[in-house]
């Protein structure tokens, strides 16, 4: 069976945040029993990342799904829509016209799951700690515009920014703004192991690597989330087929996320071939890019990157490899986000081997060009199939000789940041639903440490858009930025996701499970619970 999620119209034009205080504490519905969620995510303790559940060292969709449910932020994205609402905060607002000073007042009586009081000093500690640890694997780049954090009493926090940033409230609503217990976490060292202490809707009871994570309702939680269950068990699978079977026999209740199932499995669910299971589809905001590290001679010439852009047939890829479970993407900013523009299509048009050959010939580049494409994959990912399609497509032109290299999931991002790959693919789940967050992470904050720089984007266009609280009026500047990226080609956008949730009959709240930043909201799930 297949149903349609509510489309989030606010994505088409983000409004300025109106951050008045809103109340609410968690209470479960008529049947608040635990929900079992299936996942093919890989969250492991490794040499590359011994602290995968520390907000300061984790910046991937898999861990953020857990952190967003167990840690409290000052603000949180609502059930639907894009305007952050107070969570640990009672109220938040800019206190100046320049959007350079942001003040938050905490709710009274906040506690961590271990019973420790949560005060303004813990909030300051958390942000200072993020900046001090400054992990390459963490989201510290989101806080690059933060000058200092101050407190007034136990309940007021003041953020002083280096420059105007109307997107700062959105950043506070991500795990980059997760509040940690200063009595548990060290100020300059990550919290190692598969453990955490937060003040969010859930507390983490246990985490067995490769098996399951058990989350129970945090009775001390004081925020705006209304709980529909008493807990969540996340069951990890190393094979998406096994997960599909577990869903079919009722061992698990729900599976959500764009890469949880392979395309053929999604089409089976769409066709109603799994009895008792409903597939719910949403407009996706996750994207897939091919990145170039231009310090490598193989991809340093713009003509090489341009020829690849001229050869890639996104329609064929999304049809043949992904069975139309994803949509073609022709810009760094996806469709559905205010300011989207099909810059790559406008600049390069339909795929053309003749144009690609001329591009390389005019640049005096001998063919075939030898390049290694690197990718990572998980049980529910089609990255391997995508890599084979890319290799076959480019090599069939006679213009390229592409070899493939697969890298383990847990070490992939660290190796990419260290500049070990010339040409690689990676998905991007937005931190918040704004065009800024599809451009700044790779061009300005540049968490992948790409050699590419754009002075016009970094020094003029992004600062100008961040000074404008009316996000609809930034569309023209974001269009210009997308044109610059398409012209310089530090990356090539390939596709954007469709969000899918597969659920057993009787499970409610699935239409609210994935929010506008593609993060899961486990508290929405219930057994026959509505509201």
N, C-alpha and C positions, 0 to 999 in steps of 0.2 A: 504494500500500500504506500501511497505517497500523498503528503499534504504540504501545504505551503506556509512557511512562517510569516508572521507579520513583517512587511517591509518597513524599514525604519526611515520615514521620510526626512527626518532631521539630517540624515547623511547627505542629502542633496544640497543642504545649505546650513552650515553650523551657525548658531546664534551665539552672541556674547554670553558668557556664564552669568547666571543670576543665582548667586550662592546664598540664599536666605536659609536660615536654620530649618531643618525638618527633622521630626522626631522619629521614633520607632525603635522598638526592641524586639528581639526575635521570639516568636511564638509559633509552635508547630500547628498543623491543621488536624483534621479529624483522624487521620492515620499518618502519624509522623515516623513510621518505622524506617529503618536504614535502607538505602538504595545501593545496589551493586552496579558499578560503572566499569565497562570494559575499556581498555586502552592498549595501544601498541607503542606508547611512548617509552623511551629509554632514559631512565633516571638512575644513574649509578655513581657510586664513589669511585674515583679513579685518581691516578697520579696527576692527570691534567687538571682535575677539579675535585679535590677532596671534600669540598663544601657545597654540594649541589643545591641544598635547600636554604642557603644563606642569601638573603636579598642582595647583599653586596657583591656576590660572585655568580649570580645566575641571571641570564638574559636570554631565555629561550621559552617558547610557547609551552613546552611540557612542564617545566618547573613553575612558570608563572601561573598555570592553572591551579597548582596547589597553593602557591604563595598568596594568590588573590583570595583564596577561601579561608586561609588560616591566619594571615596577618591583617591588621587593620591599617588603613591609610586615613589621612585626614579627610579625604574626599573619596567618593566611589562613583563609578558610572551607574546610572539608574537601570532599572529593569529593561527599559528600552529608551532609545534616544541617546543623545551625545553630551548633554550638559551635566558635568559632575555635580553630585550632591554631597552634603556633609555626611560623614560617617563617624570617625572618631571626633571630628570637629562638631561643634554646635552651630558654628557659622564661620564663613571665610569670605574675604573680599579684598580687592585692591584698595588701599587707602590714599592713593594719589592718582592724578590724571595721567601720569606717564606710564602706569602699569609697571612700576619698579619696586614697590613695597607692597607685600601681600601679608595680611594678618589673619590668623585663625584663632578662634576661641574654642577650647576643648569642652566636650561634655563633662559633666561632673561625675565622679565615681567610677572612672574608667579603671579596668584591671586587666592584667595579662592572665593567661590561662592557668598560670601557676599561683595566682593570688596576689602577686606584686602589684602595687598601685602604678598606674600609668599617668605620668605628669608631663608638663611641657618640657622638662629637662630630658625625658626619654625621647621626645620628638627631636629636640636639638641634637642629642647624642646620636640618634639614628642617621641624621643627615651629615653631621660632622664625620661620623664613622665611614659612611659611604664615600665621602670625598677623601678621607685619609687612606683607606684601604686601596681605593682607586684601581680595582681589579679590571684587567683587560676583558675578563669574561662577564663582568657585571654591567649594570645599566648606568654607571656613573656619568656617561656622556649626556644623559638626559638632564643632569644637574650642572652642566658646564656653565650655565648662566647665573648660578647662585653665588653671590658674594659672601654672605654670612647669614647665620641664624641666631636670633636673640630670643630671650624669654622675658615675660613680665608676670611674675607670680607663677602659680602652679598650672594655670590654664590658658595662658596666652603665648602664642608663638608668632614671631615677626620674621619674615623672609625678605632680606635685602638682595635685589637682583643687580647684576652688572649693567643691564640695559633693559629696555622695555620688552616684556614677553607676555603677550595675552594668552599664550598656550600654557603658561606655568600651572594653572589649576588642573589642566589635563594631566600634566606630568605628576602632580601630587596624587592623582587617582590611580597610578600604576604602582607595582611593587618597588619601583625606585624610591617611592615615598613610604615604604613599609616601616612601621614603628616597631623597633626591637627593644627588649628589656635590658636596660643598662646594668642591671644586676647579674645578668646571665651572659650577655655578649661582650667580648673584649673590644676596646675602642680601635685597635689596630690589627686585629687578626680575625680571619674568618672562623665561623662556627662549624667545625668539621663533623662529618657523618650525616646520616639520614635522620636528622632530628631538627626540631625548631621549637621556639616558644613565641607565641604571638598573642594577639587579643582579638582575632577575627571571629567570624561566625562558628568556625570549627577549630578544634584542637587536634593535633596529630598524636594518636595513641601509639601507633607502631608503623614501621616501614620496613618490609622485608624485600631486599633488592631482587628484582626479577620475578617477584611473586605478587605482593599486594601492599597497599597502604590503607590504613584504617583511620578514618576521621570521625570523631564524635562531636555532637553539639557542644559548643562552649557555653556553659551556663552563665559564665561571667561576662559574656559579650554584651556590649552596650553600644548599639549603632542603629542604622536605618534598615537593616536586612530583616525580613520576616521569614523565618524558617518553616519549611514544609516537610522536613524529615528530621529524624533524630541522629542521623549520621550517614556517612558515605564510605563504602569500601571500594577502592579502586583496584581492580584485578588486571594485572599486566600480562600481555600475551606476546610471544615472540613470533607469532604467525597469525595474520589477520583471518585466515580460514578457520583456525581454531576458535578465534573470537566470535566469528559469525555463527559457528556451531553452538557455542555457549549461549549466544543470544537466542538462537532457535529453540534450545532445550530449556530455557528459562534460568540457567545458572547465573546469568547477568541480566540486568534490567535495561540498561541504556548504553549506547555507544555514541559519542559525539565528536565532531572535528573533521576538518576537510581531508586529512590524510589517514583517518582511522581504517578505512576500507579501501581496497583496490577498486579500480573502475568497474571491472566485471562483477564484483560483489555488490557494488552500489546499484548497478542495473538490475541485478536479481532482486534486490530489495525493492527497487522502484516497481518492478513487475509483480510484486506481491508473492514471490516464490517462497518466502519464509513465513510460514503460518504464524499468526499472532503477533507479528511485528509491523510497525508503521514506520516509514521513512519520511521525515520532515525536512524540507529544503528551505534554505535561507539565501539571501543575497550575501555573498562572501566578500570579505575585505582583505583576505590574505593574498599575497602576491608571490610570484616566482620570477627571479632574475638570474641572468648569467653575468657574472662579474669578471672583469679583467684587471689583473695586476700589471700595470704598464711598465714596471721596472724590468719585466721579462722581454727580451728581444722579439720573441715570437708574436707578441700582441702589442708591442709598443707602437708600431706604425698604425695611424688611424685607419689607413686603407684596409688593413687586415680586419679590424673590428667592423668597419663599414661593410665589407664584403660579407661577413657573417650575418650582419643585420639584413642585407639584401637577399640572402639565401633562405633564411628561416621562414618556413611556412607554418604559421601558428594555427591556421585552420585545420591543416592536415594533422598536426601534432595533437590538438585537442580532440579531433575526431577519432583518429586511429589508435593513439596511445591511451588517451584518457576517456574515450567513449562519450565525449561531450559532458563529462562530469565537472569540467572546468571551462572557463571562457577565455578566448584569446585576449591578450593585453598588449596595447601599443603605446604605453606610457609608464613612467615610473609611478605615477599616481593612478590608482584604479578607477574604473567606472563606479559611480555611486558616491564618490567623495567630491565635495565641492571643489571646483577648479580643475577637474580632470580634462585632459586634452589629448587627442590621439596623435601626439607629436611624431612618433616613429613611423606611423602609417603616412602622415602628411609629408614626411621628409623622404621616405624610401619607397612608398607605394607597395604594390604587390610583389611577391618574391620573384626575382629575376636572376637566373644564372648568367645571362649575357651582361647585365649591369655589373654584377659582382666581378666577372672576369675583366671587364673594362676598368673597373676601379683598381684592381690589383695591377693590371698592365700599365695604366697611366702612372702608377706610383713606382713602377720599375721593380715590383716584387715578384720573384720567381715562384712558380707553383710546381707541385703542391706545397702549401705552407704546413709545416709540421707543428702540431699543437697537442698538448695533453690536457684533456678535460677531466676534472676531479669532481667527485660527487659523494654524498653520504646518503644512506638509506636506512629505513627502519621497517618493521614488519608490515606496516600499513602504507608505506610510501611506494610510489611508482618512479622514484628517482632513477633506479636502475634501467627501467624500460625507457624512460625519457633520455637517459644518456646514450643508450643504444640507438634510439631514433635520431638523436643529434649527430652521432658519429656517422651513421649511415647516410643521412641527408647531406652533410657537408662533404663527406668523401665521395659520394656519388657525383658531385659536381666536377670532380677532377681537380678542384682548386685547393683542396685541403687534404691532409693526411692526419686525421685525429685519432689519438690513442686515448684509452680510458683508464682512470685510476679511481678505485673505491677506497675511502678512508673511514675508519670507525667513527660512529656517531659522536661519542664523547670527546674525541680529540679534534674533530673537524674544525670547529669555530676557532679554537686556539691556534691551529696551524694556519688557518686563513689569515688571522690577525698577524701572525708572525711572517706573513708574506711567502709561504711555502708553495702556493698554487699560482699558476699563471692565468688559468681559465677555469672557473668553477661555478656551480649552480647552488643557489640557496633560496629557501622560502622566507618570506617576511610576514609575520603577524603583527599588525600595528599596535603600538603602545597606546595610542589614542586615535580616534577617527578624524584626522585632520590632514590636509595635504602636506603640512609641515613635517609630519612624522614619516612620510614616505621619501622625503628629500633630505632633510637635515641629518638623519643617522648615517647616510652614506657620503654626503657631500660636505656637510659642515661639522657636526660632531664626529663623523667619520669613524665609527667604532670598529670598522674592519681595517682601518689604517691603510686605505687605498692611496696610491701615489697621486691620484687625480685631485686637482683643486680647481675651483671656479671663483675667482675674485668677485665677479658680478653677483653670483648667488650669495656668497658668504658675507660680503661687505656691504651690499646694497639691498638686494631683493629680500632675503630672509629677514634681516633686521627691520625692514619696512613693513613686512607682513606681520611680524611679531608685535609691532607697535600698534596694530589695528585690532581693537576688540571686536569689530564687526567683521567676522570671517568671510562674509559674502563679498565684501569689497576688496578682498585680496585675490580674487579669481584671476584677474589680468596678470598680476605678478607671478602667480603660480604657473600660469600658462607659459610665460616667458621662461621660467626656470625649467619646465619640461622640454621646451624647445632647445635650450642650451644643453641639457643632458642628451637629447636625441642627436644633436649636432656633434658633440664631443665623444659620445659613446663610451663612458667608463663602465657601463653596464647595458644589458639588453633586457627589457621586460618581455616575458614570454606568455604567462597566463595568470589569471586570478581565480581564486577558488569559488566554489559554491559550498556553503556550509550545510552539512548534513547531520541529522540526529536520528538514530535508529532506536526505537523503544518498544518494549513489550506492551501489549494491551493493558490498560489500567494505570499506566504511568502518566502522571499529569505534570504540567509545567515545562514540557519539552520546548514549547514555543518561546520560552524565555531563557533557555539554558545558555545560549551563546549570545553575548552582548555585542555592542557595536565596535569593540576592539578585538573580537574573536576570542575572548576569554570566557571560560565556563563559569556559570553561577550555579553551583551545586545545590544551593539552598532552595532553588525554585522547584526541584524535583520532589514528587510525592506519590503515594499510592492513593489515588482517588481524591487528592487534596486540590481544591480550586481556590482562586482568589489571588 
